[in-house]
Structures are given as C-alpha cells and as structure tokens.
Amino acid sequence: MLQQPLITQLQALRLRGMAAALEHQQTQPDVAALSFGDRLGLLIQHELAERDSQRLHQRLRWAKLPLAACLEDLDTKTARGLDRGVLAQVTDLSWIAQHLNVLVTGPTGVGKSYLACAIGHAACRADRSVRCYRLPRLIDDLARATAMNNRSSFFRNLAKVDLLVLDDFGLAPLAESTRRDLLEILDDRYDKKSTLLTSQLPVEQWHAYLGDPTLADAILDRLVHNAYRLALKGDSMRKRQAKSLTAPAAAAA
C-alpha cells in the first residue's frame, strides 16, 4: 500500500502522532529491517506521546499561569527561609490527591508567585486540571458572571478544578459579597479538591484582614487547618536581579 494515502487516512482519523511517525519512518533506511510489530509499536508510542503533549498544552492553556515557571528551575540556594522538608512534600504533589491545601506567604519579590506557578505547571504535567487567578482578577470574573447571570456555572467550574491557585490574597480589602463568594468557593472545594494560595500577609493576620469574625472563621476553617505552609523570607529577588545587572555596568563605567 502506498504510504502517502495511509498517512492521509491516519490524519483523517486524528491519529496525527502515528501519521507523523510513519512519515518519519520513510526517511529511515534501517526501518525495513524491523518487524511489522516493532514498526506498529513505534507508531503507537508516537501517538501516545502526541496525545500527552496535546493534553498538557490544553491544560496549561486553561490554567492561565502568569509565569513560565517549572520546579526544575526553582532557586533553592538563595536564603529565603524555605523549609526543605515541607518543600519536598509540596513538590511531590501527593497532597492534591489527598485534597489538601498549600499556603505560601512572604514579602513581595521573594518568589511566591513563581513557586505557585511552578507547582501549577507540575500539576498540569501530572495530568491534573489547574486554574490560576490573581485575586483581583477572580473578583472581576465573579462580577462578570453575576452580570451575565452565570454565577452557578462559574462556581461549578471552579469546584471541579483539581488545583485552584489564588495569587496575591490580602493586597486590598474585600467587600462582604466577595468574602461570601470566597467562602462558597472554598466550601465547594473543602475535602474534595486542593487550593494553593499566596499572600504577603502572614497566616496569623488573615482573620483580622477578613474582618467579619463569622466569615473569617468559616473561610480559614476550610483553608488553613488542612494545609502545608511555606513562609518565605528575605529581600526581594527582583531587587537582587536588578543589582546584579547594574553592577557590571557600573564597574565598566
């Protein structure tokens, strides 16, 4: 059978990995020495790899991680107060299957968002669904869903996500309606899905930040007591990077 019609048929069946692998095999002089089973096995492997790649691409696109971060590039040498034991447990990702949470706190610039995005990226690679929001953007999307009479669907979609990343918690005061929405989101997820939250505020200050004692108790009960905590310390890494860039220029002047 001619190879090009076969490649076209594979593409029509959406077996693009197999089609690309078959096309590649035509350029390999030693492929004729392989048995039919070996060649078919290679085609299937390429198809599975292509599907894994496409699934990862779709998960990353839907996750909307603001930073291209990965755990392999995580800076563990800079002194930031990272507890290596807790970090190892968090990067293991087993807590997602256990429906636990992760809370990352520390001053601005110490790498909270980068760490959150790296964990989100690793979760996507582990075939977990991930969605990332800066809290102000989540508030905007909630308002948009309310205006479009689509709140129930919005909450249902958030409830299904394996890992919800909420970045920049505590930057600005929250309206009572937002606090109630946050409670509903966390209540839907409690003991069912995992949430990762970053904040410049220490966890001990969250109750006062939330204001209303009743809502604060309810929110923190669903968020804090079943969570790993990473409290980062130190100077802003952005400032350090800026100094490292300006130092050579100053020396050359």
Steps between C-alpha positions, in 0.01 A plus 500: 500500500625848413614686809363847423131392481554310825643813664202700376261242642676507838469878506132476410457267800680762713787261560749778435775349710488179304487690172806706589686190619420309180618792292821508704551125456513548125820700542670230708697250287506231771126495566441221245697267727240543777215257535142615445438480876803718578400763246141501628627531855705807407199658332285443808768644728514815289123530505490470880779757533315738266180465701684560827657812350167631378333429834776688682470792259125518561542480878761776501288719276198462728708543816604852392814498708645853483864382517686241296635326810602142570626321808828406330593870483400576859775687687560312824846647567392857578420539869122546507405295803377209290438195717651227283292229665171679435617602152572135416151401614340781301692434179415129531139601417349210695305759704284567194368143507445543875302823440729709721600864454825696479552849641802700382570825687778755505592856404483626144757373254610185684358266235154404627334533161785320324477209743120487459530497121773234511275278711208570266715407201609176669135419576412550133780264403357250749173519304319706763262781410628837622360853500693804616358838602642812651235580758410836336441317170284240673289782646462651152395165351250448782348839426485414130333166572247677722423755228451220247283297739761225486613474861390142558691373198806701602500348850445149362799533268724617783380215720614242242859624472755270664722794601379858532783754538404832659783751479538830690249436777486791743615786277180703538193490725224265389135598473256290700357351179851393396566342839176302466592394146844390622337294774271334246795415275702353786201317643438332162862387494549402865613137533430452126763705315819694580569872519836679495498855631777761510502809718729770632312479829602237756228243560459635854372829357241353264220496756538872566532570127173323421325719758169331566577246777234252392604497133869502595456195722315314225751589226808418705348177628472377141837633390760492778455193715568247226784689332877486457661836574803655336602831659761666279734766631775729375551788262326541168656277235403760240719754676785251516471430129492873426816554708677212324421662165610850600820391676689400180388819329624711792831315504549561129424875529 
